[in-house]
Structures are given as C-alpha cells and as structure tokens.
Amino acid sequence: MLTVLAGMGIYFVKSTDLPKDMKARSEQMRQDSLRNPVAAQKKFNFPTATTANTNALAKTTKLEDNTALKKAEEATKLLAQKRLEKIALIDKEIDTLTLTITALEQELRANNARNAEIQAEIDRHLETLARLEASKIS
C-alpha cells in the first residue's frame, strides 16, 4: 500500500513484504516529514517558496558581498594611489637633497683648493716672519 504525504511526491511504502529495517526507515521518514515538512523538502531537493526565499537571500548576500568587495578594492586602489603620491614626494625630496649635496661637495672642493692657497700664503708669511725675527736677532 502506498501513502502520499501532503501531495509532495513523497511515497511511503507500507507492506508486510518489506524487511523490518526498511519498514522502520520508511516509518521514520514519514514521521520526520510530518514533523518538519521544510526539512523534508530540502532533504529531497523539492522547489518551494522557502527555497525561493533562500535563493533570494543568497543573491542578496552575494550582491552585498560583491559590493563589499568592490568597496574594499576601491579602498585598496585609493591607498595604493596615496602610497604612490607619497613615494613621488619622497623621490622629489631625494632629488633635491642629492643636488644640494652635489653643490656642497663642489663648494667644499673649491674651498679646499682655496684653503690650500690660503695655507700657502700663511706659510710664506710665517717664513717672512721667521726671517725678520732672525734678522732682528742677528
């Protein structure tokens, strides 16, 4: 004998020809379906309003996830852009400092040459002073 449960297409076989374990399983499935028809529909993959609501919720969640991903991507791009701008400013400052250092090194070399000239002049004056003192003593 076949029993159809609430027109859902779930058939439960009641027969004395079935082994005990199959009878028990059939009765258990019938009881489960009576207690929670939504679970039975999900278990057997039947399309229902619940499934449609679940699908709509999944689509909404997916759209929200996509929106969140897009926002995260935009934030990442913005951070990358700010980082590039900061790097460009640092590069500009490095170039300025490099030019300043080069100019100072050239000035130092020029001053070193000038310092050598001044030192030579001081040495000449010291020699002259030593000669004058020597001539003064003699």
C-alpha angles and dihedrals in degrees: 000000000000125000122198113207115220094320092289095126094249111136124199118195118217110189137139088220093070120094116253096253092053091047090051092048092048091050091046091052091049091051092047091051092050092050097045115012092174091059090050091050091051091043092054094036098240116165111245141156087266090056090049090051090047090050091048090049090048091051091048090048090048091051090048090049090049090049090049090048091050091049090049090049091050091048090050091050091049091050090048090050092050090048091051090049090050091049090050091053091048091049090051091051090047090052091049092049092047091054091047092050091049091051091048092049090052090049090049091052090049090048091048089055089046090046089055089052091049091047090051090051091049089050090052091049091049090051090049090048091049091050092049092049090046091050090046091054095046 
